[in-house]
Amino acid sequence: MVVKTGIAFPDKVYEELNRITKEMGYTSISKAVRDAVELFIAFNKWWSARGGVAGVILVMLPRSAEQSQRRLTTILSSADTVLSYYYTSLGDYAIYIVVVAGQGPGVKKLYKELTRIEGVLAVQPSLLPLPLEKTHKS
């Protein structure tokens, strides 16, 4: 079964979508939008996970934002959902790769805290819901 719906795009967004769709070899914008929606669902399924989630959260900020980096490392060091984190610099930017695992609400709390740090340019989660453990009768 297929459900049809209508989507309104601002002109510039539609033009960019049309250009990229053609460059990627899509035969229709409809197929590209369908793929985009499926990716949105896959990338954000963790948000509604009832059990645990695990993965990484990427955080990017200017290397010159020392106060923001101190705030970030304080949060990461005290969060029980953070297993480890790695820092690297890329030109004028600092990138943190944060490995997380825990119950959904705890990871959501961490994600929200990271997005609220002044000076942070981007926070990108790549998280997966963990399979719910089955209880076995002996």
Residue pairs with C-beta under 8 A, 6 or more apart in sequence:
7 33
9 17
17 29
17 32
17 33
18 29
20 32
21 28
21 29
21 32
24 32
26 32
43 125
43 126
45 128
45 129
46 53
46 55
46 104
46 107
46 125
46 127
46 128
46 129
47 104
47 108
48 104
49 104
49 129
49 130
50 104
50 132
51 103
51 104
51 129
51 130
51 131
51 132
51 133
52 101
52 102
52 103
52 104
52 129
52 130
53 100
53 101
53 102
53 103
53 104
53 107
53 127
53 128
53 129
53 130
54 100
54 101
54 102
54 127
54 128
54 130
55 99
55 100
55 101
55 125
55 126
55 127
55 128
56 97
56 98
56 99
56 100
56 125
56 126
56 127
57 98
57 100
57 110
57 111
57 114
57 123
57 124
57 125
57 126
57 127
58 95
58 96
58 97
58 98
58 122
58 123
58 124
58 125
58 126
59 72
59 95
59 96
59 98
59 114
59 120
59 122
59 123
60 93
60 94
60 95
60 96
60 120
60 121
60 122
60 123
61 68
61 69
61 72
61 93
61 94
61 117
61 119
61 120
61 121
62 68
62 92
62 93
62 94
62 119
62 121
63 89
63 92
63 93
63 94
64 92
65 94
65 119
67 119
68 117
68 118
68 119
68 120
69 94
71 117
71 118
72 96
72 114
72 117
72 120
73 85
75 110
75 113
75 114
75 117
76 82
76 85
76 96
76 98
79 100
79 106
79 110
79 113
80 102
80 106
81 100
81 101
81 102
81 103
81 106
81 107
81 109
81 110
82 98
82 99
82 100
82 110
83 99
83 100
83 101
84 98
84 99
85 96
85 97
85 98
85 99
86 96
86 97
87 94
87 95
87 96
88 94
88 95
88 97
89 95
93 121
98 114
100 107
100 110
100 127
101 107
101 130
104 129
107 127
111 123
111 125
114 120
114 123
115 123
